[in-house]
Amino acid sequence: MKQPIIQKPIPYYEQFYHSLKAMIVEGTLTPGERINETQLAKDFGVSRSPIREAIRVLEREGLLVSDEKAKVMVYQPTFQDVEEIYQCRQALESFAVRLMITAAETDETAQIGLVLEETRQAIHREAPAQEIIKLNESFHNHIILFSRNNRLKRQIDELRSLMYLFRTYNFTGTERALTIEAEHSAIYREIKAGNQEAASKAMIDHLEHDLSYLKEQLQTKALII
């Protein structure tokens, strides 16, 4: 007799983690807004313990921060912080693309091409913003994964939540999506050609353009301090 599969319930703190993260990314909780554990517990109808655990995880990811009085607030970017994160990305991802060219199998390189094709189709049918953002993230994730450098991947993972938040700030519709897709395609062409130097430079240029556009958006939306 085949044994039934018993689904384990998702812990409360994990559910609240995903809910709070979505509220931050979608802008329901705004940069600089204070997080009130008591109010959240009341809103969700639970004790403060799982809320507190979810907050700790989000603090580790950088989406929530504590001030000198231990008050918890939604992360609010500064120009210096944004620039430092992008400097890290440029260093790590430009090197990752070099490694990937020598380490990846042919079918793995082709997977990146499939992600680009999915992105083009999503843009063409005017898919929801989050779908296109996730495809853009997938393009970068594949390059990191196929670099086969686990330590490099762990360093990128430390920035992953903030990187995703920045991608949501950076997405402003079809025109912007097409620009990003074109720059991703330029990187991919150099990957397929096996041009490490050119692929690395294309990645650096792409992230430099991304940073410039992000800072403009943060200023326009008054999300930066």
C-alpha positions in Angstrom: 0.0 0.0 0.0 1.4 3.4 -1.0 2.0 5.6 2.0 0.2 9.0 1.9 2.4 12.1 1.8 1.8 14.2 4.8 2.3 17.9 4.2 4.0 19.7 7.1 2.4 23.0 8.0 4.4 26.1 7.2 5.6 27.7 10.4 3.9 30.9 11.4 7.1 32.9 11.4 7.8 31.8 7.8 4.4 32.8 6.6 4.8 36.2 8.2 8.3 36.5 6.8 6.9 36.1 3.3 4.0 38.4 4.0 6.2 41.2 5.4 8.7 40.8 2.6 6.0 41.2 0.0 4.7 44.3 1.8 8.1 45.8 1.7 8.8 44.9 -2.0 5.3 46.0 -3.1 5.6 49.3 -1.2 2.8 48.7 1.3 5.4 49.2 3.9 7.4 52.3 2.8 11.1 53.0 3.3 11.8 54.5 6.7 8.4 53.3 8.1 8.5 52.0 11.6 7.5 48.4 12.2 5.2 47.9 15.2 5.3 44.3 16.4 2.3 44.7 18.6 0.2 46.2 15.8 1.3 43.5 13.3 0.5 40.8 15.8 -3.0 42.3 16.3 -3.5 42.6 12.5 -2.5 39.0 11.9 -4.2 37.7 15.0 -1.2 36.0 16.5 1.3 36.4 19.3 4.4 38.6 18.9 6.8 35.7 18.9 6.5 34.6 15.2 6.4 38.3 14.1 9.6 38.9 16.0 11.3 35.9 14.3 10.2 37.0 10.9 11.6 40.5 11.6 14.9 39.0 12.7 15.2 37.2 9.3 14.4 40.3 7.4 16.9 42.2 9.4 19.6 39.7 8.4 18.6 40.2 4.7 18.8 44.0 5.1 15.2 44.7 4.3 14.6 45.9 7.9 17.0 47.9 10.1 17.2 48.8 13.8 18.2 52.3 15.0 20.2 53.1 18.1 16.9 52.9 20.2 16.2 49.4 18.9 13.3 50.6 16.8 12.8 48.6 13.7 12.2 50.3 10.4 11.9 49.5 6.7 15.3 49.8 4.9 15.7 53.2 3.3 18.5 53.4 0.7 21.3 56.0 0.8 23.3 56.9 -2.3 26.5 55.5 -0.6 24.8 52.2 0.2 23.3 51.8 -3.3 26.7 52.5 -4.9 28.5 50.1 -2.6 26.1 47.3 -3.4 26.4 47.9 -7.1 30.2 48.0 -6.8 30.1 44.6 -5.2 27.8 43.3 -7.9 30.1 44.7 -10.7 33.1 43.0 -9.1 31.4 39.7 -8.5 29.2 39.4 -11.5 31.8 40.5 -14.1 34.1 37.8 -12.7 31.3 35.3 -12.6 30.6 35.7 -16.3 34.3 35.1 -17.0 34.2 31.9 -15.0 31.0 30.8 -16.6 32.4 31.0 -20.1 35.0 28.4 -19.2 33.0 26.3 -16.7 29.5 26.0 -18.2 28.3 23.2 -20.4 26.8 24.0 -23.8 23.2 23.1 -22.6 23.7 25.4 -19.6 24.7 28.3 -21.8 21.6 27.6 -23.8 19.4 27.8 -20.7 20.4 31.5 -20.4 19.2 32.0 -24.0 15.9 30.4 -23.1 15.5 32.8 -20.1 16.1 35.7 -22.5 13.5 34.3 -24.9 11.0 33.9 -22.1 11.7 37.5 -21.1 11.0 38.8 -24.7 7.7 36.9 -24.8 6.7 38.2 -21.4 7.5 41.8 -22.4 5.6 41.3 -25.7 2.4 40.1 -24.0 2.8 42.8 -21.3 3.1 40.3 -18.5 2.8 41.6 -14.9 5.9 43.5 -13.6 6.8 40.8 -11.0 7.0 38.1 -13.7 9.5 40.2 -15.8 11.5 41.2 -12.8 11.8 37.5 -11.8 13.0 36.6 -15.3 15.6 39.4 -15.2 16.7 38.0 -11.8 16.9 34.5 -13.3 19.3 35.7 -16.0 21.8 36.9 -13.4 21.2 33.9 -11.2 22.0 31.5 -14.0 25.4 33.2 -14.6 26.2 33.0 -10.9 25.2 29.4 -10.7 27.1 28.3 -13.8 30.2 30.0 -12.7 30.5 27.1 -10.3 32.1 29.2 -7.6 30.2 28.5 -4.4 31.9 31.3 -2.3 31.1 33.9 -5.0 27.5 32.7 -4.9 27.3 33.0 -1.1 28.5 36.6 -1.3 25.8 37.4 -3.9 23.2 35.6 -1.8 23.9 38.0 1.1 22.8 40.9 -1.2 19.9 39.0 -2.9 16.9 40.5 -1.1 18.2 44.1 -1.5 19.0 43.4 -5.2 15.5 42.2 -5.7 14.1 45.3 -4.0 16.2 47.5 -6.3 14.9 45.7 -9.3 11.4 46.6 -8.3 12.4 50.2 -8.0 14.1 50.0 -11.3 11.2 48.6 -13.3 9.1 51.3 -14.9 7.3 49.6 -17.7 7.8 48.2 -21.2 10.5 50.7 -22.3 12.7 50.0 -19.4 12.1 46.3 -19.7 13.2 46.4 -23.3 16.4 48.3 -22.4 17.4 45.7 -19.8 16.6 42.9 -22.2 18.8 44.4 -24.9 21.7 44.7 -22.4 21.2 41.1 -21.2 21.2 40.0 -24.9 24.5 41.9 -25.4 26.1 40.0 -22.5 24.7 36.7 -23.8 26.1 37.3 -27.3 29.6 37.6 -25.8 29.1 34.5 -23.6 28.1 32.4 -26.6 31.2 33.8 -28.5 33.4 32.9 -25.6 34.7 36.4 -25.2 35.6 36.7 -21.6 36.8 40.3 -21.7 33.9 41.6 -23.7 31.3 39.7 -21.7 32.8 41.0 -18.4 32.8 44.6 -19.8 29.2 44.2 -21.0 28.2 43.1 -17.5 30.0 46.0 -15.9 28.4 48.5 -18.3 24.9 47.0 -17.8 25.2 47.3 -14.0 26.6 50.9 -14.3 23.5 51.8 -16.4 21.3 50.0 -14.0 22.8 52.0 -11.0 22.4 55.3 -12.8 18.7 54.6 -13.6 18.0 53.3 -10.1 19.4 56.5 -8.5 17.2 58.6 -10.8 14.1 56.6 -9.8 14.9 56.7 -6.1 15.3 60.5 -6.3 12.1 60.9 -8.3 10.1 58.8 -5.9 11.8 60.4 -2.8 12.8 56.9 -1.6 16.4 57.8 -0.8 18.1 59.7 2.0 
